[in-house]
Amino acid sequence: MKISDIKKLDIPVNPGVYFFVRHDHDKKEILYIGKATSLRDRTKSYFSADLIATRGPMIVDMVTQSETLEWQETDSVLEALILEAQLIKKYQPKYNTKEKDNKSFNYVVITDEDIPRVLLVRGRSLKIADQFKTLSIKYTFGPFPSGTLLKEALKIIRKIFPFVDTQSAKEDNAEFYRQIGLSPEIKNSDARDSYKKTIRHIKLFFEGKKKTIIADLQKDMMRAAKAYRFEDAQLCKKKIFALEHINDVALLKNDINETVPYTHQFRIEAFDIAHMSGKSMVGVMTVVVDGVADKTSYRKFTIRSQAHSNDTGALEEVLVRRFRHAEWGLPDIVLVDGALAQRRVAEQVLKMYQLDIPVLSVVKDEKHRPKGIEGDKLLAQKYEPVLLLANSEAHRFAITFHKLTRAKKFLS
């Protein structure tokens, strides 16, 4: 394949899994499977001039032998990570197994015990456990190429579905893990039955069956509401929301650090507005420096100038107040959430302060997922993963601040 072949394909910016494919007569052979924060950005990286230095001669050989590229989109980086492992296991691509020894892959196992544990196990440890029967295993998921990413993935999953691992299974640790919400209550039979359902949902998630989990939770929520068990219904609702809005910033950041080189400190400031029909309106600024979120530089703004729903008016107020602070330094890119109207407001404020800073905007689909970055096309393409990280952080930070503001007003 050549870069000209890639340019002909309408590769999306969304996360997902990609396949380098070769055809041998009528048979399709998948040479390599990878996951990506941005399918377009990651696949283009295979045609850079320094590919042999960054990935080695074997991957260069794979790209040369491949004839076409295919992909499958996912809702999140987390789901791309899990789908990648499923497909590597299914197809055993030649260059995935060549690039990494099977023993150094990582796996998630669910033990076959009265209180099942969810564990991360290296390939070589799994082989020893199987050989000497030192671990009773019910389900195995993998292989996962990156242990670091898998650890972050398990942290995200555990916040939605608290599970028992080796540390929380210890009697001295169990209560602590329960108090911080990472381990379930398992003292009575009802609690154990509930944990069995959690284990089933974790299994389904690693099988890529998120829709089945959501359907289960919706049924449980309705049953709980009908039985006036409103706390249980609310818990189901929270899990559904978490599954539909997976916050995998840590995975996004890790993926960016693997793929986007920097030679100097490059600062992106992202802005977002949050409110409920104009009430409790707030704005935020998040900062990403050299691909890493700089949370110490985040700022919150309670909107003072808008009494009704007016996102562009609120954004103008936030930007005016932000650029009064010369001591905060200046960004290389200003990123806003929205389309042309928001971008024009930002450009007007920068013009007022006589600042020559490019403005980009992230456009969302009906499910509030990024579908494109508007503004300078070269900048959007070059820094796409970092821009999406900054926007994701801004959205998360704005929603959190809005909820806190709303709760304070309600209590007062």
C-alpha positions in Angstrom: 0.0 0.0 0.0 1.0 3.6 -0.5 -0.1 6.9 1.1 -2.0 7.6 -2.1 -4.2 4.5 -1.5 -5.0 5.7 2.0 -6.0 9.2 0.8 -8.7 7.6 -1.5 -10.4 6.0 1.6 -12.9 7.9 3.7 -11.3 6.9 7.0 -13.2 8.4 10.0 -11.7 10.3 12.9 -13.5 8.1 15.4 -11.9 5.4 17.6 -11.9 1.8 16.3 -9.9 -1.1 15.0 -8.1 -1.3 11.6 -7.0 -4.2 9.5 -4.2 -4.4 7.0 -5.3 -6.9 4.4 -3.8 -8.9 1.5 -5.7 -11.0 -1.0 -4.4 -14.3 -2.2 -6.6 -15.2 -5.1 -10.1 -15.3 -3.7 -8.9 -15.6 0.0 -8.6 -12.5 2.2 -5.7 -12.6 4.6 -5.6 -10.2 7.6 -1.9 -9.3 8.1 -2.2 -7.0 11.1 -4.9 -5.7 13.5 -4.5 -2.5 15.5 -6.7 -0.2 17.6 -6.8 3.6 17.3 -8.0 6.7 19.1 -8.5 8.2 15.7 -8.6 5.7 12.8 -7.6 8.3 10.3 -4.6 9.6 12.2 -3.3 6.2 13.3 -3.5 4.6 9.8 -1.8 7.6 8.2 1.1 7.2 10.6 2.1 4.0 8.9 3.1 6.0 5.8 5.4 8.4 7.5 9.0 8.8 6.4 10.4 7.6 9.7 8.3 4.4 10.0 11.3 2.1 9.9 12.8 4.0 12.8 9.7 4.2 14.9 8.1 0.7 14.2 10.9 -1.4 12.7 11.5 -3.2 9.4 8.8 -5.9 10.2 6.0 -3.4 10.2 7.4 -1.8 7.0 7.3 -5.2 5.4 3.7 -5.6 6.5 2.6 -2.3 5.0 4.4 -3.1 1.8 2.7 -6.5 1.5 -0.8 -5.2 2.3 -3.2 -4.4 -0.5 -6.0 -2.6 1.3 -7.1 -1.2 4.6 -10.4 -2.0 6.4 -11.7 -0.7 9.7 -14.5 -1.0 12.3 -15.6 1.9 14.4 -16.3 1.8 18.1 -18.0 4.1 20.6 -14.9 4.6 22.7 -11.1 3.8 22.9 -11.9 1.3 25.6 -14.2 -0.7 23.3 -11.6 -0.5 20.6 -9.0 -2.0 22.9 -11.3 -4.9 23.7 -12.4 -5.4 20.1 -8.7 -5.5 19.1 -8.0 -8.4 21.5 -11.1 -10.3 20.3 -10.1 -10.0 16.7 -6.4 -10.9 17.2 -7.5 -14.0 19.0 -10.0 -14.9 16.2 -7.7 -14.2 13.2 -4.2 -14.7 14.6 -2.7 -12.1 12.2 0.8 -13.0 11.0 2.4 -9.7 12.0 0.7 -9.3 15.3 2.1 -12.6 16.5 5.5 -11.8 14.9 5.7 -8.4 16.5 5.2 -9.8 20.0 5.8 -13.2 21.6 2.6 -14.8 22.8 4.0 -15.2 26.3 4.3 -11.4 26.7 0.7 -10.7 25.8 -1.7 -9.8 28.6 -5.0 -11.4 29.5 -8.0 -10.8 31.7 -9.3 -13.8 33.6 -12.4 -14.4 35.7 -11.7 -17.1 38.3 -14.0 -20.1 38.9 -14.5 -19.5 42.7 -17.4 -18.9 45.1 -16.5 -15.2 44.9 -15.0 -14.8 41.4 -12.0 -12.5 41.0 -11.1 -10.5 38.0 -7.4 -10.6 37.3 -4.8 -9.3 34.8 -2.4 -12.1 33.9 0.7 -12.2 31.7 0.7 -14.8 29.0 3.7 -16.7 30.5 1.9 -16.7 34.0 -1.3 -18.0 32.4 0.6 -20.8 30.8 2.2 -21.8 34.1 -1.1 -21.5 35.9 -2.8 -23.8 33.4 0.1 -26.3 33.4 0.2 -26.6 37.2 -3.5 -25.9 38.0 -2.5 -23.1 40.4 -5.5 -20.9 39.3 -9.1 -22.0 38.7 -10.1 -20.1 35.6 -13.7 -19.8 34.2 -13.2 -17.2 31.5 -10.2 -15.8 29.7 -10.1 -12.6 27.5 -7.3 -11.5 25.3 -4.6 -11.3 24.1 -4.1 -7.6 24.8 -0.8 -6.2 23.4 -0.4 -3.4 25.9 -0.4 -4.1 29.6 -0.4 -0.4 30.5 -3.5 0.2 28.5 -5.2 -2.9 29.9 -4.6 -1.7 33.5 -6.2 1.6 32.7 -9.1 -0.2 31.0 -9.7 -2.3 34.1 -9.8 0.9 36.2 -12.5 2.3 34.0 -14.5 -0.9 34.0 -14.2 -1.3 37.8 -15.8 2.1 38.4 -18.8 0.9 36.5 -18.8 -2.7 37.7 -17.0 -3.0 41.1 -15.2 -6.4 41.3 -13.0 -8.4 43.6 -9.3 -8.8 42.7 -6.3 -10.3 44.5 -5.8 -7.3 46.8 -9.5 -6.7 47.7 -10.0 -10.4 48.3 -7.7 -10.2 51.4 -9.7 -9.9 54.6 -7.7 -6.9 55.8 -8.3 -5.0 52.6 -11.9 -5.9 51.8 -13.6 -3.2 53.7 -11.4 -0.4 52.4 -12.0 -1.4 48.8 -15.8 -1.5 49.5 -15.7 2.0 51.0 -14.0 3.5 48.0 -16.5 1.8 45.6 -14.1 -0.6 43.9 -15.3 -3.8 45.5 -18.9 -5.1 46.0 -20.7 -6.0 49.2 -20.7 -9.8 49.3 -21.7 -10.6 52.9 -25.2 -12.1 52.3 -26.8 -14.2 49.7 -28.6 -11.3 47.9 -25.3 -9.4 47.6 -23.6 -12.5 46.2 -26.4 -12.9 43.6 -26.0 -9.3 42.6 -22.2 -9.8 42.3 -22.9 -12.8 40.0 -24.8 -10.5 37.7 -21.9 -8.0 37.8 -19.5 -10.8 36.8 -21.9 -11.7 33.9 -21.9 -8.0 32.8 -18.1 -7.9 32.9 -18.0 -11.0 30.8 -20.4 -9.5 28.3 -18.4 -6.3 28.1 -15.2 -8.2 27.3 -17.2 -10.0 24.6 -18.1 -6.7 23.1 -21.8 -7.0 24.0 -22.4 -3.6 25.5 -26.0 -3.4 24.1 -26.9 -6.6 25.8 -25.7 -5.2 29.2 -27.7 -2.0 28.7 -30.8 -3.9 27.8 -30.4 -6.0 31.0 -29.9 -2.9 33.1 -32.9 -1.2 31.6 -35.1 -4.2 32.6 -33.6 -4.3 36.1 -34.2 -0.6 36.4 -37.9 -1.0 35.5 -38.4 -3.9 37.8 -36.8 -2.0 40.7 -38.9 1.1 40.0 -42.1 -0.9 40.0 -41.1 -2.5 43.3 -40.4 1.0 44.8 -36.7 0.1 45.1 -35.7 3.5 43.9 -32.0 3.3 45.0 -31.5 0.1 43.0 -33.3 1.8 40.0 -31.0 4.8 40.3 -27.9 2.6 40.4 -29.0 0.9 37.2 -29.5 4.3 35.6 -26.0 5.4 36.6 -24.5 2.3 35.1 -26.4 2.8 31.8 -25.2 6.4 31.6 -21.6 5.3 32.3 -21.7 2.7 29.6 -23.2 5.2 27.1 -20.7 7.9 28.0 -17.5 6.0 28.7 -14.9 8.4 30.0 -11.6 6.9 28.8 -9.4 10.0 28.8 -6.5 7.9 30.4 -6.6 5.5 27.4 -6.8 8.5 25.0 -3.8 10.2 26.6 -1.7 7.0 26.5 -2.5 6.4 22.8 -1.6 10.0 22.0 1.8 9.7 23.8 2.5 6.6 21.6 1.8 8.3 18.3 2.2 12.1 18.5 5.8 13.4 18.7 6.6 16.9 20.2 9.7 18.9 20.1 8.6 21.8 22.3 5.8 22.6 24.8 2.6 22.9 22.8 -0.3 24.3 24.7 -4.0 23.8 23.7 -6.8 25.5 25.6 -10.3 24.0 25.3 -13.5 25.8 26.3 -17.0 24.4 26.9 -20.3 25.6 28.4 -22.8 23.6 30.4 -26.3 24.4 31.7 -29.8 23.1 31.9 -32.2 25.2 29.8 -30.1 28.2 30.7 -30.0 27.6 34.4 -26.9 27.1 36.5 -24.8 28.1 33.4 -21.1 27.6 33.8 -18.0 27.6 31.6 -14.6 25.9 31.8 -11.1 26.0 30.4 -9.0 22.9 30.2 -5.4 22.8 29.2 -3.3 20.1 27.4 0.4 20.6 27.2 2.5 18.3 24.9 -0.4 15.8 24.7 -0.9 15.6 28.5 -3.8 17.2 30.4 -2.4 19.9 32.8 -5.2 19.8 35.4 -3.4 22.5 37.6 -4.2 25.0 34.8 -7.9 24.2 34.5 -10.3 27.1 35.3 -14.0 27.4 36.1 -16.3 30.3 35.3 -19.7 31.0 36.7 -21.6 32.8 33.9 -22.8 36.3 34.9 -23.9 37.9 31.7 -26.6 35.4 30.5 -30.0 34.9 32.1 -31.2 32.5 29.5 -29.9 29.8 27.3 -27.2 31.5 25.1 -24.1 29.3 24.6 -22.3 31.8 22.3 -22.9 34.7 24.8 -21.6 32.5 27.6 -18.6 31.5 25.6 -17.8 35.1 24.8 -17.9 36.0 28.5 -15.6 33.1 29.4 -13.0 34.0 26.7 -13.1 37.7 27.6 -12.4 36.9 31.3 -9.7 34.3 30.4 -7.7 36.6 28.2 -7.6 39.3 30.8 -5.1 37.0 32.6 -1.9 37.5 30.7 -0.1 35.8 33.6 -1.6 32.5 32.6 0.4 32.6 29.4 -1.0 32.1 25.9 -2.1 29.0 24.1 -0.9 27.8 20.6 -4.5 26.8 19.8 -7.9 27.8 21.1 -10.4 25.0 20.9 -14.2 25.5 21.3 -17.1 23.1 21.5 -19.5 23.9 18.7 -19.5 25.0 15.1 -19.1 28.2 13.1 -20.9 30.4 15.5 -18.7 29.5 18.5 -15.6 29.7 16.4 -16.5 33.2 15.2 -17.1 34.4 18.8 -13.7 33.1 19.8 -12.0 34.8 16.8 -13.8 38.1 17.7 -12.5 38.0 21.3 -9.0 37.2 20.2 -9.1 40.1 17.7 -10.3 42.4 20.5 -7.2 41.5 22.5 -5.0 41.7 19.3 -4.0 38.1 19.6 -3.1 36.0 16.6 -4.0 32.5 17.8 -5.7 29.9 15.6 -9.2 28.8 16.6 -10.6 25.4 16.0 -14.0 23.9 16.9 -15.2 20.3 17.6 -18.5 19.5 15.9 -20.6 16.8 17.5 -23.2 14.4 16.2 -26.7 13.9 17.6 -25.2 11.6 20.4 -22.7 14.4 21.3 -19.8 12.4 19.8 -17.1 14.3 17.9 -17.7 14.0 14.1 -15.1 16.6 12.9 -12.8 19.4 13.7 -13.4 22.7 11.9 -10.9 25.5 11.3 -7.3 25.3 10.0 -7.3 21.9 8.3 -3.6 21.3 8.6 -3.7 22.0 12.4 -6.8 19.9 12.8 -5.2 16.9 11.0 -1.8 17.3 12.7 -3.1 17.5 16.3 -6.4 15.7 16.0 -5.9 13.2 18.9 -4.7 15.9 21.2 -7.5 18.2 20.3 -10.0 15.4 21.0 -8.4 14.8 24.3 -8.7 18.5 25.2 -12.3 18.7 24.1 -13.2 15.5 26.0 -11.6 16.9 29.2 -13.5 20.2 28.7 -16.8 18.5 28.4 -16.2 16.3 31.4 -15.0 19.2 33.5 -17.9 21.4 32.5 -20.6 18.8 33.3 -19.0 18.1 36.7 -18.9 21.8 37.6 -22.5 22.4 36.3 -23.8 19.5 38.5 -22.0 20.9 41.5 -23.4 24.4 40.9 -26.9 23.0 40.4 -26.7 21.0 43.6 -25.5 24.0 45.6 -28.4 26.1 44.3 -30.9 23.3 45.1 -29.6 23.0 48.7 -29.6 26.8 49.2 
